[in-house]
Amino acid sequence: MAYNKKTWLDNDLITDTALNNIENGIDNLDNKVGLMNEDINAVHNNINTINRNLDSINNNISVINNNMNTTNNKINTINNNIGSI
């Protein structure tokens, strides 16, 4: 049941219907907050997964960079050897 805001006036009678309307509104908000917390946790988990993937990519880039440096050093050595012939 949707919450219907009531504007209370002086001397209004507090009825079970009015109180239940407030309770239903609070319950609805509580459920929405629970769902939002689940969504926030899912986003947090996705961010953690992305960070782990980025760490892995950075490690792979470092390995590739080291391999390229090693290859360049070997090429330079070969060029130097060729130059001394």
C-alpha positions in Angstrom: 0.0 0.0 0.0 1.4 3.4 -1.0 2.0 6.0 1.7 -0.4 8.9 1.7 1.0 11.9 3.5 -1.4 13.4 6.0 -1.2 17.0 7.1 -2.0 16.9 10.7 -4.0 19.7 12.3 -4.6 20.6 15.9 -7.2 18.4 17.5 -7.1 15.8 14.8 -8.0 12.3 16.0 -5.2 9.8 15.9 -6.8 6.7 14.4 -5.5 3.2 13.8 -5.8 3.9 10.1 -3.6 7.0 10.3 -1.0 5.2 12.4 -1.0 2.2 10.1 -0.5 4.5 7.2 2.6 5.9 8.9 3.8 2.3 9.7 3.3 1.3 6.1 5.2 4.3 4.9 8.1 3.5 7.2 8.1 -0.2 6.2 8.1 0.8 2.6 11.2 3.1 3.1 12.9 0.4 5.2 12.5 -2.1 2.3 13.8 0.4 -0.2 16.8 1.2 1.9 17.5 -2.6 2.2 17.3 -2.9 -1.6 19.6 0.1 -2.0 22.1 -1.4 0.4 22.1 -4.6 -1.7 22.7 -2.5 -4.8 25.5 -0.6 -3.1 27.2 -3.8 -2.0 26.9 -5.2 -5.6 28.6 -2.0 -6.9 31.3 -2.2 -4.2 31.9 -5.9 -5.2 32.1 -4.9 -8.9 34.6 -2.1 -8.1 36.7 -4.5 -6.2 36.7 -6.9 -9.2 37.6 -4.1 -11.5 40.5 -3.1 -9.2 41.8 -6.6 -9.2 41.5 -6.8 -12.9 43.4 -3.5 -13.3 46.1 -4.8 -10.9 46.4 -7.8 -13.1 46.6 -5.7 -16.3 49.3 -3.5 -14.7 51.3 -6.5 -13.8 51.0 -7.8 -17.3 52.1 -4.5 -18.7 55.1 -4.5 -16.4 56.1 -8.0 -17.6 55.7 -6.9 -21.2 57.7 -3.8 -20.5 60.5 -5.9 -18.9 60.4 -8.3 -21.9 60.7 -5.4 -24.3 63.6 -4.0 -22.4 65.3 -7.4 -22.4 64.7 -7.7 -26.2 66.0 -4.2 -26.9 69.1 -5.0 -24.9 69.7 -8.1 -26.9 69.1 -6.2 -30.2 71.6 -3.6 -29.1 74.1 -6.3 -28.2 73.6 -7.8 -31.7 74.0 -4.4 -33.4 77.1 -3.8 -31.4 78.5 -7.2 -32.4 77.6 -6.6 -36.0 79.2 -3.1 -35.9 82.5 -4.6 -34.6 82.8 -7.1 -37.5 
